Amino acid sequence: DATLAMQKAPNLFIDTAGVYRQDFIEETVDAFGGNRVLFASGAPYFDQRYEIKRIIFAKVAEKERLTMQFSSAKELIGF
C-alpha cells in the first residue's frame, strides 16, 4: 500500500505513470502535497497524451498541479 509506505517514509515519492485510479493521485496530493508526487510518462509503454492528461485533469489546486509537473522532480534531484 503506497499510502501506508508514504506515511512511514517521508523520503518516499510516487510517480503518476500507469496509475489507473485518478482519485489515488488526487488523494495522495491532498495527503502529502504535490512535492511528493512526480509526473511520469511511463514511456514507451504508456500513451504520453493520456499520462499528461492525468495531471491536467486532476482535481487539485493549480499550485499542486504545477509542482507535480515541474518542481517535484527538480527538488528531488536537487536541481
N, C-alpha and C positions, 0 to 999 in steps of 0.2 A: 504494500500500500504506500504509494508515493506521499500522500499527505502525512501519514504517521512518520515516515522516514524524514520528511522535511521538518516536522515538529521536533524531532530528536537531534537533527543535524543542521545547525544554522548555516553551514557551509555547503549545503546541498542545493543544487539548482535543477530545474527541469527544462526540457525544451518542448516545443509545440508540435514537432513533426509526427504525423500519424496519430495524433490524439483525436479519436473519433467522437468524443463527448465534449462538445463546445462548453457545456456547463462546468466541466472539470477545469478548463483553462480559466474561466471566469471565477470560480470558487477559489482556485489557487491564488490568483491575483488578489482577490479580496482578503484572503487569509495571510498571505506572505508578502504581498506587494509585487509589482511588475519587475522589480530588480532581481527577483529570483526565478523569473520565467523568461527563457530565451527563445526568440523566434528561431525556428529551424525549418529548413525546406525539405529535408529528407531526400535530397537529390541523390541519385536519379530515380529512386524508387517511387516517390510520391509526386503528384502533379503540383508544380510550383504555384500555379494560379490558385489552386484550392488552398494550399498551405498559407499563402499570404491573406486570403480571404478569412481564414480562421481568426487572424489578428484584427483585420479591418472591421469585421462584424461582431467582435467580442463585446459584450455588454459590460464594459469597464470604462473608467474615466479616461479622457484623452491623454492625460499625463502618463497614466499607466500603460496605455497602448504604445505611446512613443518610447517609453522606457523599454518595453518588451522588444520593439522593433530595432532600436538603435543603441540604447545606453547600457542595457544589462550585460551584453556580451563584452562591450568595451570595458566596463567596470570589472568584470570577472577576470579578464586577462591583463588588467592594469594599463590599458591603452589610453 
